[in-house]
Amino acid sequence: MSAKIKYSDEPVGNPRVIADFLPPPEDLAFREEGVKITLALSKKSVEFFKSEAQKHNTQYQRMIRRLLDAYAERYAQPNTSRSTGRPPAGLRPRGGRRLP
């Protein structure tokens, strides 16, 4: 059995109120629309995520989804008004062919 806690009437010090930084409950319940896909992953990757998910008591698919979401958010190209409407240089056809 654990020891009892003894309380005293000593001064607390200089407490201060901090700003509320937690999101409201409705933001916690929000789920983005999902799209089901079929994806072939290496056995090594799946085993890694399954092992890590078990350690952290979560689902391995959820870990993979969060990883991909974080990657996409980090590297997403912001839409700018200066956009030319052309694909990035690495995605354009080579050899002088023009896109329709």
C-alpha positions as CSV (number, residue, x, y, z in Angstrom):
1,M,0.0,0.0,0.0
2,S,1.3,3.5,-0.8
3,A,2.1,6.0,2.0
4,K,-0.4,8.6,2.9
5,I,0.2,12.2,1.7
6,K,0.5,14.7,4.5
7,Y,-0.8,18.2,3.6
8,S,0.3,21.4,5.4
9,D,-0.9,25.0,5.4
10,E,2.4,26.4,4.2
11,P,2.5,29.3,1.7
12,V,2.4,28.2,-2.0
13,G,4.8,30.8,-3.3
14,N,4.1,33.1,-6.3
15,P,1.7,31.1,-8.5
16,R,0.9,32.5,-11.9
17,V,-1.9,31.8,-14.4
18,I,-0.7,30.6,-17.8
19,A,-2.6,30.9,-21.0
20,D,-4.8,28.0,-22.1
21,F,-2.8,26.1,-24.8
22,L,-5.0,23.0,-25.1
23,P,-7.3,22.7,-28.2
24,P,-11.1,22.7,-27.6
25,P,-12.7,19.3,-27.5
26,E,-14.3,19.7,-31.0
27,D,-10.9,20.1,-32.5
28,L,-9.8,16.8,-30.9
29,A,-12.7,14.9,-32.4
30,F,-12.1,16.2,-35.9
31,R,-11.0,13.6,-38.5
32,E,-9.8,14.3,-42.0
33,E,-11.5,12.6,-44.8
34,G,-9.6,9.4,-45.6
35,V,-8.9,7.8,-49.0
36,K,-8.4,4.1,-49.1
37,I,-5.4,3.0,-51.2
38,T,-3.4,-0.2,-51.8
39,L,0.3,0.3,-51.1
40,A,3.1,-2.3,-51.2
41,L,5.7,-1.7,-48.5
42,S,8.8,-3.6,-47.7
43,K,8.6,-6.3,-45.1
44,K,11.3,-4.5,-43.1
45,S,9.2,-1.3,-42.9
46,V,6.0,-3.0,-41.9
47,E,7.8,-5.0,-39.2
48,F,9.4,-1.8,-37.9
49,F,6.0,0.0,-37.6
50,K,4.3,-3.0,-36.1
51,S,7.0,-3.3,-33.5
52,E,7.0,0.5,-32.7
53,A,3.2,0.5,-32.6
54,Q,3.1,-2.3,-30.1
55,K,5.6,-0.4,-27.8
56,H,3.4,2.7,-27.9
57,N,0.1,0.9,-27.7
58,T,-1.3,2.2,-31.0
59,Q,-2.0,0.9,-34.5
60,Y,0.8,0.6,-37.0
61,Q,-1.4,1.9,-39.9
62,R,-2.1,5.0,-37.8
63,M,1.6,5.6,-37.3
64,I,2.3,5.3,-41.1
65,R,-0.6,7.6,-41.8
66,R,0.6,10.3,-39.4
67,L,4.2,10.0,-40.8
68,L,2.9,10.5,-44.3
69,D,0.6,13.4,-43.2
70,A,3.6,15.1,-41.4
71,Y,5.8,14.7,-44.5
72,A,3.1,16.1,-46.8
73,E,2.5,19.0,-44.6
74,R,6.2,19.8,-44.3
75,Y,6.9,19.7,-48.0
76,A,3.6,21.0,-49.4
77,Q,4.0,23.7,-52.0
78,P,2.1,26.8,-50.9
79,N,-0.2,28.2,-53.6
80,T,1.0,31.6,-54.7
81,S,-0.5,34.2,-57.0
82,R,2.8,34.0,-59.0
83,S,2.1,30.4,-60.1
84,T,2.7,29.9,-63.8
85,G,0.4,26.9,-64.0
86,R,3.3,24.8,-65.3
87,P,4.5,21.7,-63.5
88,P,7.8,22.0,-61.6
89,A,10.9,21.5,-63.8
90,G,11.4,17.9,-62.5
91,L,8.0,16.9,-63.7
92,R,8.1,18.4,-67.2
93,P,8.6,16.1,-70.2
94,R,12.1,16.1,-71.7
95,G,13.1,16.4,-75.3
96,G,11.3,19.6,-76.2
97,R,7.9,18.1,-76.1
98,R,5.2,20.5,-75.0
99,L,2.3,19.7,-72.7
100,P,-1.1,20.2,-74.2
